């Protein structure tokens, strides 16, 4: 199974820290956040990686190659302009079109989520997409029906909302982790340039191609998008007594 790690972001909210250091190479207590992500992917059975690059991309590439891909074959996708989560994946569509399913994982989130269990859920549901979600405060929510299927989107910051069908809907926050089937590319055919994965997800949901929620409320999860969150993550790992997860088999 392949996975894509989204590592092209600027990390601008981390201020001076990421002016000379890519966000995915920030140390979270013994290892970089990128290494943590890859270790978790390996535990799920991932056997090869695609990593997209933009900001300080040569540094990321050199780091990964110095560490022999963390034990995995790695392909890099360099973006001349930022393509967003959707555009970044669409650019490397040929690498994933023949997969049964694949994982797409943000490079700036720490979690102990059981990705193997998430993949099994995705297969059981025969989903086009399965999105890891959690109940937390945010400005942007995905809306799911009582069956756990995507049915809309809401942005509290802009007041925008799109609801695909009626009935009670539950707003949940996306956690930057998804399992996808190649059929998702059918809903990117008319896209160009930079775009968010939210757009093809909503197109798929509107076409009744199921995009499911996967609740991870009992899992550890934190993004390191701001200095405050990074500090909290380091403190949490210290409190847990180990910052470095066990080496993947």
Protein Blocks (a to p, Z undefined) as FASTA:
>chain_A
ZZdddfkbgolmnommlmmgcfklpceehpafklmmmmmmmmnopabdcdddfehklmmm
mmmmmnnonopacdddddfbdebjmlmmmmmmmmmmmpfbdcdddfkbccfbdfklmmmm
mmmnopabdcdddddddfbdcdddfkopafbdcdfknopacdfbgcjddddddehiacdd
fklmmmmmmgghjadfklmmmmmmmnopacddddfklpccddfkbfklmmmmmmmmmmno
pabdcddZZ
